[in-house]
Amino acid sequence: MSELADTLIEQFAALCGPGGALVADSDVAPYVHEPRGIWTGRSRLVLRPGDTQTVSKVLALANETKTPVVPRGGGTGLVGGQVPDASGAAIMLSLERMNRVREIDASSDTITVEAGATLQAVRDAAASIDRLFPLSLGSQGTCQIGGNLSTNAGGTGVLAYGNTRELCLGLEVVLPTGEVLDDLRKLKKDNTGYDLKNLFIGAEGTLGVITAAVMKLYAMPKGREAAYAAVTSPSDALALFERASRAAGPQLTAFELMPAIGVEFVTRHIPGTRAPFAAPYPWMALVEISSHRSAEDARETLETVLGAAIEEGIALDAVVSESFAQRDAFWALREAMSDAQRPEGYSIKHDISVPVAAIPDFMAQAQRAVLAIEPAARIVAFGHMGDGNLHYNVSQPVGGDSNAFAALKTQITPAVHALVRAFDGSISAEHGIGQMKRAELLDTAPRLAIDLMRRIKRAFDPAGIMNPGKVI
């Protein structure tokens, strides 16, 4: 595929007006890579439209001229979905200037936002009317709601509120032809034909460009309490989760599993963090209880759950946050776990999910499989145990060679993913497919499922211009 011609650059840039196009290499550079530096592409043009009508004109011209388009949100994705190939043929389409909150409706508990709004801005706007937008990610200050929708982002609130898909009521989408699907409705019940919005959510920009969305809001909890519970094993963590679920029901808003080695990495490398317990424990669970009645109710529920777990021998110890600052520090420890692996050398990362009840067995079998390949590998498996999503990461041996360990990815990842499939799980729980997992998806998904996805892709994008080389 040949690079974008000068004449086309001028045509596209003219559509977006002053400030709407970036062509200098130094200006384009931040848009053609991803956070881990695994993928870097090339583009001669970044377009930053200011409204939906301009996006429509851009895609209509791209469709007419068969110009590839790579939509980009905040750029925080981890599977290469936001990176062009090396040909220079694609234009980058950033919606960062389309970041308005169009409406907040307290009666309907909805917020209508443009796709370029950051997740933090949406959460802040909701909080301004005493509402909660529950999607929460470590990158929320940078990631954008359009990217969250395009990847069906998960995060720490899935246990109680669901993935981004469950938080969306309506979309505005520009199709590859330039047509605009205006489905910005606030309806919680609508059975009129196919649910078109759900084709675009999780499609990673391969079917069209999401330009705005109607998202659900919730009553702001009056109390939110967090605690760390120390446990001996993932099996005991599962028992604690089951007890907490029975006792707290929907008040249980988060349940995160963390290994001792992960906590050690964080406290070693991330300034300002500290372990919640003076003594080291093999595993810890971060448990959060929310209450719409009062802070006292949340704390009482949490203390009752933890007290009973300690009495029964499920938990070894527990510490409940004593202030907002300590609660935030508890979460900061969890959210820093992935970044804390970098100073330890190369890590082979997996974003997987299995049924919650299968997590202990999966963890045991995966450990045996990984250590059979590299006995000195350090397993840092952590994540959203309450919804079955684990970040099954493997760090290189102490003092080992990073390149030699990186080469083992071709053995370790297939071994881990084979077990995931054996447990009827998913090789992509919340990060998406992008470039990283495309080949494996095509090799391992049911043939009919792949065929149906290809039919949908052809129906929406017959010219094949939308984010080529990603997903399908």
N, C-alpha and C positions, 0 to 999 in steps of 0.2 A: 504494500500500500504506500503510495507516494505522499510526501508531506503536503500540508495545506498550502495552496497557491496564494501569492500576494493579492491577486484580484479577489479571491474569496475572503481573505482576511479583511479587506476594505469593505466588502459588502456586509459581512457579519458585524464588524465594528460600527458601521453606520447605523445599524438597527438599534444598538444599545446607547448611542449618544455619548456626550462628554462624560468621562469617568467610568464608562460602562465596559471598556475593553482594555486589556493589558496585553502588550506585545513585546516589551523589553524582556530579554532573557532573565534579568534579575527580578523582575516583577512576576514572571510566570513560574519561576523556580519553586516557590513554596507550594504550588498547586499540583506538582507532578510527582510527589513522593508520599509515603505514609510513615507513621510514627516510628516504626521499628527499623526503617531503612532497608527492608527486604526487597521492595519493589520501587523502582524509579523509572518513570516514563519520560516522554517528550511531547511537548505541544508548542505551537507557535502563537496560540491565542487563548486567552482566558476572557470569557464574556461574563459580565455581572449585570444582568438586566434588573430594572427597578420595578417592574410590574408584570402581571400575568400576560398582558397583551404582547409585551416585548418577547417574553419566552415563546409565545405562540408563533410570532414572526420568525424567531431564530430557528425553531424546529421545522417550520414549513420550508424555510430555505435549506436547512440541512437535509431534509427529506428529498427535496427537489434535486439537490446537487450530490446526494449520496455521501454526505460528510458525516463521519462518526462524531457522536456527542458523548462526553463523559460527565455526568452530573456529579457535583461534589458538594458535600455539606461542610461540616467543620473539619473534615480530614482526619478524624480520630479512629476510623475503622482499622481493623487489624487483619483483614484478609485480602487487601489489595483491590477492593472493589472500586475505589475512588481514584485509581491511577491509570493513565493511558498507556498504550504500548509505546515502543521506541521509534515508531515510524514518523511521528510528527504530523500524522494525518488528521488526528482528532482535535476538536475544540473542547476546552474545559468550560463547563457551565456551572458557575457558582451563584447561588441564590442569597449570598450574604447581605445584599442590599435590600432584599425583600424580607424584612424582619419585624414588621409591624404586628401588634396585637390589634386585630380588627374589631373584636368585640369580646366582652366578658358578660355573661348572662348568669347572674346569681340565682335567678328563679329556676333556670334549666340546669344549673350546675355545669355550664359549658364555657369553654374559651375557644375563640376562633383566632388562629394565628397563622402568619405566613411562614413558609418553610424555612426561611433563613434565620428565624428567631432562635437564639440559643436555648437549650433546655433550662438553664438557670434563669433566663429572663421569663420563661413561661411559668416556672415555679414561683418566681417573685411576683409576677402579675397575679397569680392565683392567691398568693398569701396576702396581697393588698386588699382583697375583699374577704379575708378570713376563710379561704378555701385551700385545699391541698391538691396539687397535681402530683401524683405519687411516683411517677417515673423518676428514678434516682440512679445516677451513674457517676463514677469517679471523674469522668470527663465533662460533667454537665456545664461547666463554665465555657466550654469550647464547642462541644457537639451541638448540632442544630436539629430542630424538630423534624425537618424533612429527611435528614439522614437517619434519625431514630425510627421514623416510619418505614423508610426504605429498607432498613435492616431488621425491622421488628425487634428493636432493642429490648433487652430484659432488665438487668439491674437488680437492685436489692429489694424492690417492692413487689416482685412478681408473686410471691407467696400469697399476699393479701389482695393485690389489685390486678394481677395479670400482666402479660407482655404489652408492648405498645399497641399491638393489634386490638387488645381488649379495651384500650383507653380511647379509641378513635370512633367517632360517630359518623363523620363525613369528610370527604376530600374534594379538593379542586385539583385536577390533573390536566396537564397539557400532553396530548398524545403525540407520537412521533410525526404525525401528519400536520401538526399545528392546531388541530381541533382541541377545544377546551371542554372537558367534562366537569360541569359545575354540580357537585353533589354535596354542597356544604350544608347538610341538614343536621338537625339536633335530635332526630328521632331515636328513641331507644327501642322502638318496635317498628319494623318495616319489612314486610314479606313480599314486596312487589318485584318479583323476578330475581335474577342473579345478584348476589352481593358483589358488585363490581369493585368497590373500594378495596376489598381484601385481595384482589389480584395484584394491586399495586403495592400494598403493604408487604414488605419482605422481598420484593422483586429486585431490589438493589439497582433501581434506575434502568432496568432492561426493557420495561414496557412503556415508560413515559416519565414525565417529570412532575412530582408532587409540588404544587405551589402554595397550597394552604390546607388547613385541616381544622375540623371541629373536634376538640378533645374533651373528655370527661373531667369534671372536677368533683372533689369529695369534701365533706365537712372536715374542717381542721380538727384533729384530735386535741382534746383538752389536756391529755396526759400522754407522755411517751417516755418509756423507761427502758434502759438497756442494761444488760448484764453479761458478764463472761462466766461460763460454767466450764470447769475442768472435768474432762472425762478420760477414761483409759483407752478407748478405742472408738472407731466409727460405729461399731455395734451399739455401744453405750450412747453415743450421740444420737443414733436413730431412736433408741428407747426414750431418750430425753425429748426428742422432737415429738414422738407420739404422745407422750404424757402432756407436753405443753399444748399440743393441738387439741387434745381432749378437754383440757382444763380451761384453755383460753379461747378456743374457737377462732373467730375472725379477729379477735384482739391480738393474736400472734401475727405480727406484721413482718418479721424477719427471723431467719434462723440460718446462720452462716457457720460453716465448719472450717477450722484452721488448725494446721499441724504445728508442733513445737518448732520444727525447723523453719517454717515460714515466719513465725513470730521472732525467732532468733535473727533471721535475715533483716527484718524490718527494724528491730531495735539496734542492730549493728550499723545499718546504713542510712536510715531516715532520721535526721535530726528532730529532736523533740518528742520522739515516741518512746514508750516504755511498756514493758510487759505488765499485764494486769495482776499477776501473781508473783510473790517473792520467790516461790519454789517453781521449778520447771515441771510442766505436766505434758504428757504425750500429745494430747489433743485438747482443743478448746472450742466451745460453741458460743457465738455471739447471738444472744437472744433478745429480741425487742418485742415489747408489749405496748400497744396503744389503746387508749380509752377515750370514748366520747363523753364520758361522765366527769372524770377528774384525774389529776395527776396521782392522787392518793389511790384511786381505784386501780390504775395501771401498776403502781408500785406494789400494791397488796397482791394483785394477781400474780405478778412476776415472783415476788418473794414466796408466795404459797407454792408455786410450781417448783421453784428451785429447792425450797426447804424439803418438800416431799421427795424430790429426786435424790437429795443427799441422804435422807433417812433410809431410802430404799437401796442405797449403794450405787445408783445409776450415775450420779455426779460425785466427784471427789471434793470439790470446793466451788465456791461461787463468790463473785463480787458484783454488787449492783452500783451503777453510777450514782454519785451523790450530788451532781450538778449538771447543768447543760454543758459546761466545758468538758467535764469528764465523759459525758455521753458522746460528745463530738470526738474526743480523744479515742474512745473505744472504736468508733467507726473509722477514724483516720488510720488506726492500726490495721484494720481489715483492708481498707482501700489501697494501702501502700504495698500490699503483699506482692503484687506483680512487679512493680517498679524495683522493689528491693532485691529481686533476683538478678538484675543487670550487673551489679558489682561482683557477683559470684561467678561470672563467666556466662558461657552460652547456655541457653535453656531451650528445651524442646517443649512447645506448648500445645495444649489440646483444650478445646472448648466443647465439652461433651455433655450429654445428659443420658441418664438411665432412670428407670422407675425408682422412686425414693427408697422403697423397701429393698432394692437390690444393691444399694450403694456399698454396704460393708463387703458383700461378696465380690462385687466388681473391684473394689479397692484392693482386696487381698490377691485376687487373680492378676490384676494389672501389675501389682508390685512384683510378683513372681516373674511375670513375663518381661518386665523392664530389666530387673536385676539379672535375669538370665542372659541378657544382651550385654549389659555393662554393670558388673557387680558393685562398682563404686559410685554409680549414679545416685544423685540425691533427689528423692521424690518430694515435690512440694505440691500436694493435692489439696485444694481449698475451694471454697465457693458456696453457692446457694443451695445448701443441702435440702432446705425445705421444699424446693421445687425440682430437685433432682439434677441440677446443673452444677457440674464440677469443672474447675480449671485444673486439669490434670497435667501439671507442669513437671518437667524433669530437668534438674540442673546438673551441669557437668561435675565430674569428680573434683575434689579439692586438689589443686595443683595440676589438674589435667590440661590437656591441649584442647583449646576451643575448636579448632578446625577439625581435629580428629573426632571430637564428640559430635560436632554438627553433622559429620558424615553419617553418624549412626541414626539420624532422623529417618533415613530410608528403611531402617529396621524397626525402630521404636514406635514410630507413628502407625505403621500398618499393624503392629502387634496390639497397640492400644485400641485402635479403631475396630479391629476384628472382634475384640472382646465387647466393645460397645454394641456392635451389631448382634453379637451372640446374646446380649441382654436386652435385645429389642430397643436399643437406645438410638441416639442421634449423634452424628459426628460434628454437628454444628448446632449448638443450643441457642446462642444469642449473638454470635459475631457475624454470621452470614457465611456465604460460599465464596463470593468474590473470585479472585484468581487462585487463591490457595487451595481450595477444595473442589474446584470445578472438575478436574479429571477424576477424582475419586467419586464424586457424585455421579458422573456419567458411567463409571465402571460398576458401581454398586447399587444404585437405585433400581427399582423394578423397571423393566423395559417399557411397560405401558405408561408408567408415570413419566419417564423421560419423553416418550412420544407425545403425551398430552401437553407437557410443558413446551415442547417445540412447536406444537400446533398453536398454542396460545401466543407464543412469541411471534410466529409468522402472521397471525391474525392482527396483532396490535402493531407490529413493526416489520412490515413486509420488506422494507428496504434494508433492514438490519443495521440501522444507524445507532441504536441506543445501547450505550455501554458495551460494545462488542468485546467478546472474550471473557465475559463474566457470567457466572451461574450456569448458563445453558447454551 
